[in-house]
Structure formats: C-alpha cells, structure tokens
Amino acid sequence: QVQLVESGGGLVQPGGSLRLSCVASGSLFGRYLMGWYRQAPGTQRELVAYISRPGMTTYADSVNGRFTISRDKAKNTEYLKMNSLKPEGTAVYYCYLNTGEQTDWGQGTQVTVSS
C-alpha cells in the first residue's frame, strides 16, 4: 500500500507560477512511475505529465514548455513546477504512482488560476 500526499496548490493570477509536491510513503520497491493528472469541473481527468526515471519525462501538449516535472527519489517526492499558468489550468491536480501492477492516487490539490 502506497500513500500519496499532495501540497502546493492555491490561487494564482494568470501568468503566475506554482510548485506542487507529492510525497509518497509505504511499500515502495523497485522501479515505478510517478506523475500528475488534473480534472476541471465537468471534464474528464487528463494526464499532465509523468516521469519514469531521471531524464525520462512526458508532458501533455497543453503544458509542454511551461510545466516541469521532477523527482527526488531519496525523499520519495515528486514536483510539478508550473509556469505561465492560464485560467484553463484551473483544476484539481492529482499525484499518482504506478508500479506496473498497481496505481495509487493522492487526494488532490486545488489550483485556481484567476485574476
């Protein structure tokens, strides 16, 4: 069982920045993938970014070039640095961890981009 706790969400003006963090605890063994999804009201959850190992990152087209995902494996923590935020980035952001056999999710953190 893996527990994931996100933090760092909040209210930011368009063009601003936020950094989300996700701390993983529990039974962490071997290789695993961590990433972020987001879900805006009335929409399906969509992939934002994921990292499988250092240097191996994937981004949604809508955030590529503005968001950066990273991981500190020693701290079991992943980060999502979000720059140049747009109002359409308003959503609940969920951290996830995938071992290949199981996917665990955090509780989500709200990001609101508004002036």
RORONU-60349 format. One record per residue (C-alpha): x, y, z; residue number from 1. Coordinates in nm, 3 decimals, m for minus. Layout:
ATOM|X|Y|Z|NUM $
...
//
This chain:
ATOM|0.000|0.000|0.000|1 $
ATOM|0.130|0.340|m0.102|2 $
ATOM|0.011|0.672|0.035|3 $
ATOM|0.048|0.992|m0.164|4 $
ATOM|0.005|1.341|m0.021|5 $
ATOM|m0.001|1.647|m0.245|6 $
ATOM|0.060|2.007|m0.144|7 $
ATOM|0.130|2.342|m0.303|8 $
ATOM|m0.200|2.425|m0.468|9 $
ATOM|m0.371|2.759|m0.434|10 $
ATOM|m0.490|3.071|m0.609|11 $
ATOM|m0.259|3.233|m0.863|12 $
ATOM|m0.304|3.504|m1.124|13 $
ATOM|m0.274|3.423|m1.494|14 $
ATOM|0.092|3.417|m1.590|15 $
ATOM|0.196|3.321|m1.240|16 $
ATOM|0.371|3.013|m1.107|17 $
ATOM|0.312|2.739|m0.855|18 $
ATOM|0.504|2.432|m0.747|19 $
ATOM|0.315|2.120|m0.646|20 $
ATOM|0.474|1.850|m0.433|21 $
ATOM|0.375|1.488|m0.379|22 $
ATOM|0.527|1.278|m0.103|23 $
ATOM|0.500|0.901|m0.131|24 $
ATOM|0.516|0.666|0.165|25 $
ATOM|0.454|0.297|0.223|26 $
ATOM|0.566|m0.006|0.028|27 $
ATOM|0.793|0.143|m0.237|28 $
ATOM|1.015|m0.111|m0.412|29 $
ATOM|1.190|m0.124|m0.742|30 $
ATOM|1.110|0.097|m1.032|31 $
ATOM|0.793|0.297|m1.057|32 $
ATOM|0.647|0.584|m1.247|33 $
ATOM|0.506|0.898|m1.090|34 $
ATOM|0.303|1.168|m1.250|35 $
ATOM|0.020|1.416|m1.237|36 $
ATOM|m0.331|1.427|m1.372|37 $
ATOM|m0.579|1.711|m1.341|38 $
ATOM|m0.953|1.738|m1.352|39 $
ATOM|m1.153|2.053|m1.410|40 $
ATOM|m1.523|2.068|m1.317|41 $
ATOM|m1.738|1.884|m1.568|42 $
ATOM|m1.444|1.731|m1.751|43 $
ATOM|m1.258|1.402|m1.754|44 $
ATOM|m0.932|1.361|m1.571|45 $
ATOM|m0.644|1.434|m1.808|46 $
ATOM|m0.277|1.349|m1.796|47 $
ATOM|m0.047|1.643|m1.727|48 $
ATOM|0.297|1.486|m1.701|49 $
ATOM|0.486|1.182|m1.577|50 $
ATOM|0.841|1.081|m1.501|51 $
ATOM|0.969|0.725|m1.518|52 $
ATOM|1.331|0.794|m1.431|53 $
ATOM|1.561|1.098|m1.441|54 $
ATOM|1.552|1.249|m1.785|55 $
ATOM|1.255|1.041|m1.896|56 $
ATOM|0.961|1.280|m1.885|57 $
ATOM|0.641|1.316|m2.081|58 $
ATOM|0.410|1.617|m2.097|59 $
ATOM|0.069|1.693|m2.233|60 $
ATOM|0.087|1.924|m2.534|61 $
ATOM|m0.112|2.185|m2.342|62 $
ATOM|0.159|2.224|m2.076|63 $
ATOM|0.477|2.136|m2.264|64 $
ATOM|0.733|2.412|m2.227|65 $
ATOM|0.557|2.565|m1.925|66 $
ATOM|0.549|2.281|m1.672|67 $
ATOM|0.843|2.082|m1.539|68 $
ATOM|0.814|1.751|m1.356|69 $
ATOM|1.096|1.625|m1.139|70 $
ATOM|1.158|1.367|m0.871|71 $
ATOM|1.377|1.336|m0.566|72 $
ATOM|1.386|0.963|m0.518|73 $
ATOM|1.578|0.986|m0.190|74 $
ATOM|1.285|1.183|m0.048|75 $
ATOM|1.018|0.983|m0.234|76 $
ATOM|0.890|1.315|m0.358|77 $
ATOM|0.790|1.442|m0.699|78 $
ATOM|0.734|1.801|m0.801|79 $
ATOM|0.542|1.982|m1.069|80 $
ATOM|0.665|2.333|m1.136|81 $
ATOM|0.401|2.523|m1.327|82 $
ATOM|0.493|2.848|m1.501|83 $
ATOM|0.289|3.084|m1.716|84 $
ATOM|m0.034|2.947|m1.574|85 $
ATOM|m0.352|3.001|m1.771|86 $
ATOM|m0.713|3.014|m1.648|87 $
ATOM|m0.778|2.682|m1.821|88 $
ATOM|m0.526|2.532|m1.581|89 $
ATOM|m0.782|2.563|m1.302|90 $
ATOM|m0.840|2.210|m1.179|91 $
ATOM|m0.777|1.962|m0.903|92 $
ATOM|m0.432|1.817|m0.957|93 $
ATOM|m0.377|1.456|m0.859|94 $
ATOM|m0.048|1.283|m0.799|95 $
ATOM|m0.023|0.917|m0.896|96 $
ATOM|0.229|0.636|m0.868|97 $
ATOM|0.232|0.334|m1.097|98 $
ATOM|0.436|0.021|m1.028|99 $
ATOM|0.313|m0.163|m1.336|100 $
ATOM|0.086|m0.377|m1.120|101 $
ATOM|m0.094|m0.109|m0.924|102 $
ATOM|m0.174|0.261|m0.941|103 $
ATOM|m0.222|0.470|m0.630|104 $
ATOM|m0.361|0.824|m0.614|105 $
ATOM|m0.334|1.121|m0.386|106 $
ATOM|m0.632|1.315|m0.260|107 $
ATOM|m0.574|1.605|m0.497|108 $
ATOM|m0.483|1.970|m0.455|109 $
ATOM|m0.683|2.258|m0.598|110 $
ATOM|m0.517|2.502|m0.837|111 $
ATOM|m0.716|2.810|m0.932|112 $
ATOM|m0.584|3.048|m1.195|113 $
ATOM|m0.781|3.370|m1.183|114 $
ATOM|m0.737|3.744|m1.163|115 $
//
